Amino acid sequence: MEAASLSPRSTKLLFGLPLGLLAGLIAIVIASAVILGGSAGCGRGSGGGLGSGVPKRLVPIYEQAAARYRLGERGPSILAAINWVETSFGQNMGTSSAGAIGWMQFLPSSWQAFGVDGDGDGKKDAFNPSDAIFAAAHLLRISGAPGDWRAAIYSYNHADWYVAKVFVEATRFSSGSSVEIAGIGACAAAAVAPNEAVAKMLAEADRLSAIRPHTRYVYGGSHGLSPTPPNGPFDCSSAVSHLLQVAGFHNPTMDTVALASWGEPGPGRWITIFVKPFGLDAHTFIEFVPGVTPPSERYWGTSGFIESGHGPGWIPQSTFSPGYLSGFLLRHPKGL
């Protein structure tokens, strides 16, 4: 049994030539960009406010930093999303494997180049939220924001999954968009399908992963309820059913036997359901393919290997051996 790894904080601020986008991820990023206001008819001009889920004491900092560096109406929500992805709003400021530090995970060399005294105390401190958030706004502006958000975010961390994830989280935190706690509203859902379903699943997987330490695994939890309650309780199959419901598949809350025949056979393009329908070791969980999520967030669901006894959350790729995975049937949602 291996311990869960932290979400990646590596490859921060490494400027260079962009890598090629994975074919499938292009559509996801485009979908997310549309959500954030890329279309004049679908939420443009309404994505800047910060809603629930963002610590109130940080809201003025995001807003002031975005204003100083002229990041436009989406600036505060993008800054909040980066802060969440990097350090969970300052709760995880350990030094990354690449040496990145502080509230917004700057490499020391990058901090020297872009560090800002955000609170006017005469110091530039990467562990001070004002300084770090203002510095991130500074970097995003230099890197092309708000004219090209994708390029700006990519310069912050050269990874396609990172760009997609920041877009998803920014949408979730934006009070001006049509985002609900369990997914993304009808305006965004109409923009690009089916890949918008992946964005919804990622946002909900993140939300439930964040509260996993405070939830419990409950055998049979929420079975008989369709859709499931937003926070469960969940067992393995009701958790998988919930994520599919959030994606808009209108499926009932299924057990492992039902999941073994739901959807399409084999692995999916972006999403694969692993299911073992029978026996004492019956189990199910979801895999997101490389490029959509990083290795530390390869699988999602309940697990006896990761925070046993708790509700669903992210499971690192290193947790499951090829031999273990070979014992499961593979299914995928139609179109994904």
TORBAMI-959250 format. One line per field, with one value per residue (C-alpha): residue in three letters; z, x, y; residue number from 0. Coordinates in nm, 3 decimals. Layout:
residu <- (Ala:...)
up <- (Z:...)
east <- (X:...)
north <- (Y:...)
num <- (NUM:...)
This chain:
residu <- (Met:Glu:Ala:Ala:Ser:Leu:Ser:Pro:Arg:Ser:Thr:Lys:Leu:Leu:Phe:Gly:Leu:Pro:Leu:Gly:Leu:Leu:Ala:Gly:Leu:Ile:Ala:Ile:Val:Ile:Ala:Ser:Ala:Val:Ile:Leu:Gly:Gly:Ser:Ala:Gly:Cys:Gly:Arg:Gly:Ser:Gly:Gly:Gly:Leu:Gly:Ser:Gly:Val:Pro:Lys:Arg:Leu:Val:Pro:Ile:Tyr:Glu:Gln:Ala:Ala:Ala:Arg:Tyr:Arg:Leu:Gly:Glu:Arg:Gly:Pro:Ser:Ile:Leu:Ala:Ala:Ile:Asn:Trp:Val:Glu:Thr:Ser:Phe:Gly:Gln:Asn:Met:Gly:Thr:Ser:Ser:Ala:Gly:Ala:Ile:Gly:Trp:Met:Gln:Phe:Leu:Pro:Ser:Ser:Trp:Gln:Ala:Phe:Gly:Val:Asp:Gly:Asp:Gly:Asp:Gly:Lys:Lys:Asp:Ala:Phe:Asn:Pro:Ser:Asp:Ala:Ile:Phe:Ala:Ala:Ala:His:Leu:Leu:Arg:Ile:Ser:Gly:Ala:Pro:Gly:Asp:Trp:Arg:Ala:Ala:Ile:Tyr:Ser:Tyr:Asn:His:Ala:Asp:Trp:Tyr:Val:Ala:Lys:Val:Phe:Val:Glu:Ala:Thr:Arg:Phe:Ser:Ser:Gly:Ser:Ser:Val:Glu:Ile:Ala:Gly:Ile:Gly:Ala:Cys:Ala:Ala:Ala:Ala:Val:Ala:Pro:Asn:Glu:Ala:Val:Ala:Lys:Met:Leu:Ala:Glu:Ala:Asp:Arg:Leu:Ser:Ala:Ile:Arg:Pro:His:Thr:Arg:Tyr:Val:Tyr:Gly:Gly:Ser:His:Gly:Leu:Ser:Pro:Thr:Pro:Pro:Asn:Gly:Pro:Phe:Asp:Cys:Ser:Ser:Ala:Val:Ser:His:Leu:Leu:Gln:Val:Ala:Gly:Phe:His:Asn:Pro:Thr:Met:Asp:Thr:Val:Ala:Leu:Ala:Ser:Trp:Gly:Glu:Pro:Gly:Pro:Gly:Arg:Trp:Ile:Thr:Ile:Phe:Val:Lys:Pro:Phe:Gly:Leu:Asp:Ala:His:Thr:Phe:Ile:Glu:Phe:Val:Pro:Gly:Val:Thr:Pro:Pro:Ser:Glu:Arg:Tyr:Trp:Gly:Thr:Ser:Gly:Phe:Ile:Glu:Ser:Gly:His:Gly:Pro:Gly:Trp:Ile:Pro:Gln:Ser:Thr:Phe:Ser:Pro:Gly:Tyr:Leu:Ser:Gly:Phe:Leu:Leu:Arg:His:Pro:Lys:Gly:Leu)
up <- (0.000:-0.099:0.056:-0.149:-0.318:-0.314:-0.620:-0.853:-0.779:-1.021:-1.346:-1.216:-1.431:-1.672:-1.978:-2.320:-2.638:-2.582:-2.609:-2.857:-2.725:-2.695:-2.953:-2.709:-2.464:-2.723:-2.717:-2.336:-2.316:-2.585:-2.395:-2.075:-2.251:-2.379:-2.025:-1.907:-2.162:-2.500:-2.650:-2.644:-2.604:-2.320:-2.007:-2.143:-1.903:-1.610:-1.498:-1.275:-0.940:-0.679:-0.521:-0.249:-0.200:-0.197:0.148:0.204:0.335:0.004:-0.226:-0.199:-0.273:-0.594:-0.701:-0.623:-0.789:-1.103:-1.112:-1.070:-1.355:-1.575:-1.600:-1.680:-1.532:-1.531:-1.350:-0.991:-1.062:-1.253:-0.965:-0.716:-0.930:-0.955:-0.579:-0.518:-0.760:-0.627:-0.249:-0.164:-0.065:0.136:0.319:0.143:0.102:0.116:-0.126:-0.450:-0.611:-0.846:-0.555:-0.589:-0.271:-0.108:-0.159:-0.538:-0.577:-0.738:-0.811:-0.615:-0.942:-1.076:-0.750:-0.790:-1.134:-1.067:-0.690:-0.578:-0.250:-0.264:0.081:0.089:0.392:0.213:0.170:-0.110:0.059:-0.137:0.184:0.218:0.038:-0.090:-0.224:-0.387:-0.547:-0.682:-0.820:-0.995:-1.148:-1.260:-1.429:-1.599:-1.740:-1.882:-2.027:-2.232:-2.002:-2.046:-2.424:-2.426:-2.102:-2.226:-2.305:-1.977:-1.764:-1.967:-1.889:-1.519:-1.549:-1.880:-1.869:-2.070:-1.784:-1.567:-1.810:-1.831:-1.454:-1.387:-1.635:-1.464:-1.115:-1.224:-1.358:-1.031:-0.826:-1.047:-0.898:-1.226:-1.427:-1.427:-1.213:-0.953:-0.682:-0.869:-1.213:-1.482:-1.599:-1.917:-2.103:-2.072:-2.127:-2.462:-2.579:-2.656:-2.609:-2.502:-2.368:-2.141:-1.949:-1.870:-1.732:-1.509:-1.380:-1.304:-1.109:-0.904:-0.848:-0.712:-0.487:-0.329:-0.300:-0.101:0.157:0.166:0.510:0.652:0.483:0.549:0.324:0.375:0.221:0.023:0.073:-0.140:-0.330:-0.408:-0.459:-0.815:-0.841:-0.534:-0.274:-0.356:-0.056:-0.038:0.166:-0.092:-0.145:-0.451:-0.699:-0.581:-0.604:-0.966:-1.039:-0.888:-1.108:-1.417:-1.306:-1.264:-1.617:-1.744:-1.832:-1.633:-1.516:-1.208:-0.900:-0.990:-0.807:-0.950:-1.134:-1.316:-1.392:-1.555:-1.836:-1.844:-2.120:-2.381:-2.349:-2.327:-2.233:-2.322:-2.498:-2.183:-1.916:-1.827:-1.562:-1.390:-1.245:-1.075:-1.034:-0.819:-0.512:-0.183:-0.368:-0.594:-0.661:-0.910:-0.976:-1.262:-1.457:-1.630:-1.912:-1.912:-2.043:-1.872:-1.520:-1.375:-1.243:-0.885:-0.997:-1.239:-1.066:-0.865:-0.625:-0.287:-0.199:0.079:-0.030:0.003:0.311:0.385:0.538:0.383:0.090:-0.270:-0.386:-0.612:-0.624:-0.760:-1.057:-0.846:-0.616:-0.845:-1.000:-1.352:-1.195:-0.977:-1.266:-1.489:-1.271:-1.372:-1.661:-1.856:-1.957:-2.064:-2.101:-2.457:-2.640:-2.383)
east <- (0.000:0.137:0.060:-0.126:0.097:0.032:-0.111:0.175:0.344:0.630:0.737:0.644:0.723:0.956:0.941:1.004:0.841:0.488:0.439:0.185:-0.166:-0.304:-0.575:-0.848:-0.750:-0.776:-1.151:-1.159:-0.954:-1.166:-1.478:-1.338:-1.237:-1.591:-1.718:-1.495:-1.633:-1.493:-1.837:-2.021:-2.351:-2.263:-2.150:-1.894:-1.872:-2.014:-1.724:-1.526:-1.702:-1.597:-1.860:-1.873:-1.575:-1.320:-1.201:-1.356:-1.033:-0.861:-1.129:-1.010:-0.652:-0.752:-0.962:-0.696:-0.420:-0.631:-0.711:-0.349:-0.229:-0.534:-0.636:-0.997:-1.313:-1.188:-0.868:-0.989:-1.136:-0.824:-0.600:-0.822:-0.815:-0.435:-0.409:-0.643:-0.463:-0.120:-0.167:-0.538:-0.555:-0.235:-0.306:-0.027:0.280:0.543:0.833:0.756:0.980:1.100:1.174:0.869:0.764:0.498:0.134:0.146:0.441:0.712:1.059:1.306:1.459:1.116:1.029:1.338:1.217:0.846:0.808:0.590:0.537:0.162:0.073:0.315:0.516:0.846:0.911:0.861:0.766:0.647:0.482:0.275:-0.060:-0.077:0.278:0.240:-0.100:0.011:0.325:0.111:-0.100:0.221:0.343:0.008:-0.002:0.350:0.263:-0.033:-0.335:-0.607:-0.570:-0.458:-0.547:-0.441:-0.088:-0.063:-0.170:0.049:0.348:0.272:0.296:0.387:0.124:-0.195:-0.382:-0.292:-0.447:-0.768:-0.787:-0.738:-1.016:-1.249:-1.175:-1.204:-1.551:-1.646:-1.532:-1.695:-2.018:-2.113:-2.130:-2.400:-2.203:-2.374:-2.204:-2.254:-2.156:-2.173:-2.490:-2.691:-2.527:-2.183:-2.309:-2.451:-2.116:-1.922:-2.042:-1.950:-1.623:-1.806:-1.904:-1.536:-1.502:-1.805:-1.664:-1.327:-1.483:-1.700:-1.415:-1.206:-1.488:-1.550:-1.177:-1.136:-1.393:-1.285:-1.117:-1.457:-1.667:-1.714:-1.745:-2.093:-2.175:-2.499:-2.480:-2.732:-2.847:-3.215:-3.171:-3.137:-2.969:-2.755:-2.731:-2.439:-2.235:-2.350:-2.299:-2.120:-1.984:-1.775:-2.060:-2.279:-1.973:-1.910:-2.282:-2.280:-1.995:-2.174:-2.495:-2.311:-2.175:-2.534:-2.584:-2.910:-2.814:-2.969:-2.758:-2.611:-2.436:-2.130:-2.343:-2.536:-2.219:-2.068:-2.323:-2.372:-2.229:-1.994:-1.740:-1.368:-1.161:-1.282:-1.105:-1.100:-1.287:-1.272:-1.483:-1.306:-1.560:-1.541:-1.907:-1.904:-1.743:-1.612:-1.369:-1.635:-1.530:-1.544:-1.365:-1.298:-0.978:-0.900:-0.648:-0.304:-0.330:-0.664:-0.528:-0.176:-0.047:-0.139:-0.502:-0.523:-0.810:-1.109:-1.341:-1.336:-1.033:-0.903:-0.554:-0.609:-0.784:-0.958:-1.301:-1.355:-1.560:-1.441:-1.138:-0.836:-0.617:-0.259:-0.154:0.112:-0.154:-0.272:-0.042:-0.103:-0.192:-0.457:-0.608:-0.619:-0.894:-1.148:-1.390:-1.356:-1.651:-1.684:-1.959:-2.089:-1.899:-1.621)
north <- (0.000:0.338:0.673:0.932:1.185:1.556:1.729:1.825:2.156:2.102:2.264:2.610:2.912:2.732:2.952:2.800:2.683:2.546:2.171:2.037:2.000:1.651:1.613:1.529:1.800:2.075:2.045:2.044:2.362:2.526:2.428:2.572:2.892:2.930:2.885:3.167:3.407:3.316:3.346:3.676:3.498:3.267:3.442:3.689:3.979:3.784:3.565:3.797:3.793:3.542:3.324:3.063:2.838:3.121:3.240:3.584:3.732:3.653:3.796:4.160:4.051:3.870:4.168:4.429:4.228:4.177:4.548:4.660:4.440:4.500:4.136:4.212:4.069:3.710:3.798:3.742:3.400:3.287:3.400:3.218:2.904:2.906:2.960:2.666:2.433:2.529:2.534:2.490:2.859:2.843:2.517:2.326:2.547:2.276:2.306:2.124:1.865:2.140:2.375:2.600:2.779:2.991:3.079:3.062:2.819:3.028:2.898:3.115:3.241:3.333:3.504:3.720:3.819:3.867:3.908:4.200:4.385:4.349:4.479:4.772:4.661:4.704:4.332:4.080:3.754:3.448:3.322:3.641:3.598:3.956:3.953:3.612:3.679:4.018:3.851:3.587:3.865:4.036:3.717:3.647:3.999:3.971:3.629:3.749:3.787:3.890:3.874:3.510:3.334:2.993:3.109:3.300:3.004:2.767:2.989:2.947:2.569:2.406:2.132:2.100:1.933:2.233:2.483:2.280:2.243:2.615:2.696:2.449:2.579:2.944:2.869:2.700:3.000:3.262:3.396:3.559:3.238:2.974:2.730:2.516:2.314:1.990:2.109:2.372:2.541:2.498:2.787:2.632:2.280:2.385:2.522:2.204:1.846:1.584:1.723:1.963:1.651:1.592:1.946:1.891:1.563:1.720:2.006:1.772:1.526:1.814:1.933:1.594:1.524:1.844:1.731:1.365:1.394:1.494:1.225:0.855:0.552:0.406:0.068:0.112:0.488:0.682:0.372:0.407:0.782:0.913:1.150:1.105:1.386:1.621:1.507:1.146:0.938:0.725:0.379:0.297:0.247:0.535:0.765:0.662:0.695:1.044:1.167:1.035:1.206:1.537:1.495:1.489:1.122:1.097:0.749:0.590:0.530:0.192:-0.090:-0.265:-0.524:-0.252:-0.055:-0.365:-0.334:0.045:0.261:0.116:-0.169:-0.106:0.199:0.546:0.829:1.041:0.845:0.475:0.301:0.010:-0.230:-0.568:-0.662:-0.976:-1.124:-0.997:-0.771:-0.613:-0.255:0.031:0.358:0.601:0.665:0.996:0.957:1.124:1.479:1.537:1.488:1.449:1.113:1.205:1.239:0.948:0.765:0.882:0.702:0.535:0.326:0.110:0.212:0.588:0.730:0.403:0.448:0.790:0.910:0.945:1.140:1.138:0.826:0.848:0.639:0.465:0.316:0.036:-0.224:-0.359:-0.694:-0.537:-0.342:-0.651:-0.797:-0.532:-0.498:-0.172:0.044:0.405:0.664:0.687:0.959:0.986)
num <- (0:1:2:3:4:5:6:7:8:9:10:11:12:13:14:15:16:17:18:19:20:21:22:23:24:25:26:27:28:29:30:31:32:33:34:35:36:37:38:39:40:41:42:43:44:45:46:47:48:49:50:51:52:53:54:55:56:57:58:59:60:61:62:63:64:65:66:67:68:69:70:71:72:73:74:75:76:77:78:79:80:81:82:83:84:85:86:87:88:89:90:91:92:93:94:95:96:97:98:99:100:101:102:103:104:105:106:107:108:109:110:111:112:113:114:115:116:117:118:119:120:121:122:123:124:125:126:127:128:129:130:131:132:133:134:135:136:137:138:139:140:141:142:143:144:145:146:147:148:149:150:151:152:153:154:155:156:157:158:159:160:161:162:163:164:165:166:167:168:169:170:171:172:173:174:175:176:177:178:179:180:181:182:183:184:185:186:187:188:189:190:191:192:193:194:195:196:197:198:199:200:201:202:203:204:205:206:207:208:209:210:211:212:213:214:215:216:217:218:219:220:221:222:223:224:225:226:227:228:229:230:231:232:233:234:235:236:237:238:239:240:241:242:243:244:245:246:247:248:249:250:251:252:253:254:255:256:257:258:259:260:261:262:263:264:265:266:267:268:269:270:271:272:273:274:275:276:277:278:279:280:281:282:283:284:285:286:287:288:289:290:291:292:293:294:295:296:297:298:299:300:301:302:303:304:305:306:307:308:309:310:311:312:313:314:315:316:317:318:319:320:321:322:323:324:325:326:327:328:329:330:331:332:333:334:335)
